[in-house]
Every structure is written in structure tokens, then in C-alpha cells.
Amino acid sequence: MFIANTGMCEPGDSAELAMLDIYLPMMKSAAIISAGRLGLFEALARGPLTLALLADKINSSIQGTVTLVDFLVAMGYLEKQGELFSNAASTQRWFTSAGQVDYTPGLLWTQEAWFMMGTLTDAVRSGTPEKTLWDAMVEKPRLGHLFASYMGAFALDLGPDLLRHVPVAAGHYRLLDLGGSHGLHSIRFCQHYPQLSAVIVDLPSALMDTASTIAQKQLSERIRISPGNLLDHDWGSGLDLVFYFSVAHNHTAEENRLVIRRIGASLNPGGLLVIHEYLAETELSQFHAAFRLTLLLETGTQIYRHEDYSNWLTAAGFSSVSRIDLEPREKGSLILARR
Ligand SMILES: C[S@@+](CC[C@H](N)C(=O)[O-])C[C@H]1O[C@@H](n2cnc3c(N)ncnc32)[C@H](O)[C@@H]1O
């Protein structure tokens, strides 16, 4: 049976079709990733092309291009009218520079994640990754660059929600962006609130392009990068605003308890901590369950419940804790806590 809202086939529904649920998602991912790597969606971003022109633009054979585009048309990623191929509206919106957010870096990252998934069986057996993502990035700096670009695409998508929901006060001057990576959240808030200056703390692997991005926005005087491990980094005190965005799921419960306690101690009275996370619910959605499995493989950590955050925040002296669930739900939740 095909489940409309997930796009998946239910396992075991039909003995003849059992492999479709494995084969089709594999081919679908492979085709979309290849299109991203070839620049095929971007090649169509300015308008429809014939097969010959498209093949030429992506530097590929006619035979290979037609075989790929036929499948992309069948999946609804491309459209064909007469001899012309074009991006479907959602492809144009999410996978080209002409759209709302270009998630092509996510396609490039997924190519790397694909190889890593080869070690999932071992991670399940041992209950822990053979090598964490962060160690892999030290060995292969290219991974750090790709991951930060992918997180940057998410940040562009999430940015308007954050501006809408995070109440920065006129008396808030100093922002600490823990695990701030690409720097786009600090940049957005500093552009919007001229009184703010920011420090971004992240592992060196995540900060390779950050200083140049900040310089391009002419914010080098207000945003500083501070490479280091946030678990033992001296990030100072007298802060007004702390971002802990999508970082808690990369740490153990005990590490988060200690980090939140240190954040509490370094915030000024009236200061605000904002956490962005994917919260564990009593019943796991397919997305949350898949994300937990990814974390098992990549960092050996997990997602936590809202109750866990509340307990850590209360113990750290935060007075009011509120939760905002973003839409669509796959965008995660915000937890706002005041000192
Ligand atoms: C999922 S990404 C989120 C990036 C960014 N905050 C955002 O929301 O787009 C997690 C980030 O946390 C960083 N990180 C993980 N563990 C860290 C640690 N112990 N110290 C510093 N940064 C860490 C990673 O390098 C990565 O940039």
C-alpha cells in the first residue's frame, strides 16, 4: 500500500512489491542528488531548455541526460512540454538560486551521508558511531565545508521564523551564538538590530567560510568568530542573548545540563536564551525516528523532550520557559528562557 502523506510503501503489504519500498527511494535519492551535483536544476532556473541544450549546459551525454530527466519528470521534479524541459514549481523554489531557498548544498551533503550510512549496521550493533561526524571533519575538511553550507540553507529557511519569534529588547547588546557555524543567524540578527554585536563559537571545522561571509556583509566589526569546543570554551559573561540552535541534539543530556547552567551564569538579568530543537514526543513521527537514527550514526547522541529542557533550565535559574512549535512541524521548536 502506498501511504500518501509519506510517499512510502508499507513494508510487507505485497510480496511481489516488497522491494519497491527499498528500490524506489534509493533511485529517487540518487537521481535528485545527481541532478544537484550536475547543476541540472540550476541549468533550468532561467527557463526551459531542449534536451540537447540541457545536456550541453550540464556537460553530460545526451543518453545519460535523457535517462535522468525522464525519471525526474516521472517523479514530478521536472516538467516536459513538447521538446522543452523545465523545473517543476517546487524544484525551482527549493533547488535553484532563483527560488526561496536553494537546498542544493543539502543534496551535496546527502551524497556524503550516503557513504556514511554504510556504517549504520555497525553503529546499531555497538550503540555508538565508529567515528563521530566531528572527527570525520577533522580528517576530511571538505565535509565541514559541505555540512556548514547545508546548515546555512536551513538557516536561510528558518531565519524569518526566528526574527518573528525571538523578542530582542532595546537593552540587548551582546549575543553569543553557540554552534553558530555559517554565521547566518548572527548576521541576520545583527542586520536587524543595529545595537547588537555577536560572538560565534563553533568547532574549527564549521567555521572555515564564516569570517569571509561576515566580511562580505560588512559586519566584521560587530561579529567575531571564536573557534573552540563549547564544552570547555571560555565565552565570557555579561551576555544579553544566547542562541543554542540545533546544537543540543549533538550533546549528551549531562553535557546539555552543564552547558545550560554555564549559559545561565553568563547571562545578564533579563537576558534571553533561545534554543532551537527537534523535541522528542511520546510518539515518534517518521521524521523524528529517522533523525534519531542519523544521530546514532553521526554523533552517538539523541533528541530530548521539552520536559528535559525545562528541568535543565529551571535548575540553571531561568525564570520563565516557553515553547513555540514551528510550522511545518519538521522545522522544529523554539524554547525561550529568561534569566
Ligand atoms: C546542526 S549544526 C547547527 C548549526 C547552526 N547553529 C544552525 O542552527 O544552523 C550543529 C553545530 O554545532 C556545532 N557543534 C557541535 N558540537 C560542538 C561543540 N562541542 N563545540 C562547538 N560546536 C559544536 C557543529 O560544528 C555544528 O556547526
The ligand as a MOL file (V3000), in Angstrom:
LIG
                    3D

  0  0  0     0  0            999 V3000
M  V30 BEGIN CTAB
M  V30 COUNTS 27 29 0 0 0
M  V30 BEGIN ATOM
M  V30 1 C 23.2790 21.0720 13.3560 0
M  V30 2 S 24.5450 22.2510 13.2820 0 CHG=1
M  V30 3 C 23.6580 23.7700 13.6220 0
M  V30 4 C 24.3690 24.9900 13.1060 0
M  V30 5 C 23.6710 26.3240 13.4260 0
M  V30 6 N 23.5680 26.5580 14.8400 0
M  V30 7 C 22.2970 26.3560 12.8150 0
M  V30 8 O 21.3030 26.3030 13.5460 0
M  V30 9 O 22.1890 26.4220 11.5800 0 CHG=-1
M  V30 10 C 25.3640 21.9500 14.8210 0
M  V30 11 C 26.5830 22.8280 15.0050 0
M  V30 12 O 27.0930 22.6230 16.3200 0
M  V30 13 C 28.4950 22.5470 16.2480 0
M  V30 14 N 28.9830 21.7900 17.4050 0
M  V30 15 C 28.6760 20.5210 17.7550 0
M  V30 16 N 29.3200 20.1670 18.8770 0
M  V30 17 C 30.0600 21.2490 19.2460 0
M  V30 18 C 30.9430 21.5130 20.3180 0
M  V30 19 N 31.1870 20.5960 21.2640 0
M  V30 20 N 31.5210 22.7330 20.3930 0
M  V30 21 C 31.2710 23.6740 19.4530 0
M  V30 22 N 30.4360 23.4880 18.4120 0
M  V30 23 C 29.8370 22.2910 18.3200 0
M  V30 24 C 28.7600 21.8490 14.9270 0
M  V30 25 O 30.0650 22.0680 14.4620 0
M  V30 26 C 27.7140 22.4920 14.0340 0
M  V30 27 O 28.1710 23.6580 13.4280 0
M  V30 END ATOM
M  V30 BEGIN BOND
M  V30 1 1 1 2
M  V30 2 1 2 3
M  V30 3 1 2 10
M  V30 4 1 3 4
M  V30 5 1 4 5
M  V30 6 1 5 6
M  V30 7 1 5 7
M  V30 8 2 7 8
M  V30 9 1 7 9
M  V30 10 1 10 11
M  V30 11 1 11 12
M  V30 12 1 11 26
M  V30 13 1 12 13
M  V30 14 1 13 14
M  V30 15 1 13 24
M  V30 16 1 14 15
M  V30 17 1 14 23
M  V30 18 2 15 16
M  V30 19 1 16 17
M  V30 20 1 17 18
M  V30 21 2 17 23
M  V30 22 1 18 19
M  V30 23 2 18 20
M  V30 24 1 20 21
M  V30 25 2 21 22
M  V30 26 1 22 23
M  V30 27 1 24 25
M  V30 28 1 24 26
M  V30 29 1 26 27
M  V30 END BOND
M  V30 END CTAB
M  END
